[in-house]
């Protein structure tokens, strides 16, 4: 008897502690979502003017910048949701305050500093802003840089990218990475690359015929664009669901796609405890006009979930939990490695499958499950 997904968190901790050899975590922090304003609505300047949306919080979390210390950005808004005041504080790693400055925003300057999110790439700190033009149904992501030496913001905005159409508001639950509502941000393990991705609003509301259009844009630590564009997915939305995105240190993007297996799949009401799906990995790079599809070879195993990571040795690995039946019962964990030359994942070790011993399941089982496991072990 194997455990259901109630203990998946425990098993994934076991997985990443013992199978993934990771380097340092990505040095970044985000404070805001790039899609929700403070007052719940946005004020349009004119029919042709760009619409800016304000953040939904009033204070950023602390941000650690390697070699610079810890920064705290506290935001205050007017009743209408406009920026009123920002206090910036810098602390050393031992929490001694180095600098403190308050900025008061006038209506004229307020248009520039509509800050939606903060990111850190290496030792560069950037503020991201979402800008939409409803008349043309296009959207832009812009940025300004914070200067540590002058303790000031840049006075000039820079465009990160522009979408070809209206961007859909997404539900980030279950996605790994930084949620920005309309845009999602992923960072390379060495914190030198940024992937910003989004999904276009479909022309017709019919998942049986719609193939999602995904925008993917990759930038270096100076927010200079390396590559990017919009790509049509290989399956309709009724068959394929985006599970997670991953950005390698080399600047290649990988999409973990969950594909419906047969007539009844992940979108069926009776599929709650069935593995009626399988995973594929879609690779994108600067030479891609369409994604490269890679299989997830598990032999007799069926992947329940799947995650991609790059370890400190530069090896891209995929791991998750698996079962050998259709039921959603965890039997063990698996580990695959990417052969970048052949562009395919191969099992780690003999077959990539590592069964979890019954005594571990026994420790975290209910009384009835314990009796079944003990009978099996007898």
Secondary structure, 3 states (H helix, E strand, C coil): CCCCHHHHHHHHHHHHHHCCCCCCCCCCCCCCCCCCCCCCCCCCCCCCCCEECCCCCCECCCEEECCCEEEEEEEEECCCCCEEEEEEEEECCCCCEEEEEEEECCHHHHCCCCCCEEEEECCEEEEEEEEEECCCCEEEEEEEEEECCCCEECCCCEEEEECCCCECCCCCCCCCCEEECCEEEEECCCCCCEEEEEEECCCCCCCCCCCCEEEEEEECCCCCEEEEEEEECCCCCCCEEEEEEEECCCCCEEEEEEEECCCCCCCCCCCCCECCEEEEEEEECCCCCCCEEEECCCCCCEECCCEEEECCCCCEEEEEEEECCCECCCCEEEEEEEECCCCEEEECCCCCEEECCHHHHHHCCCHHHHHHHHHHHC
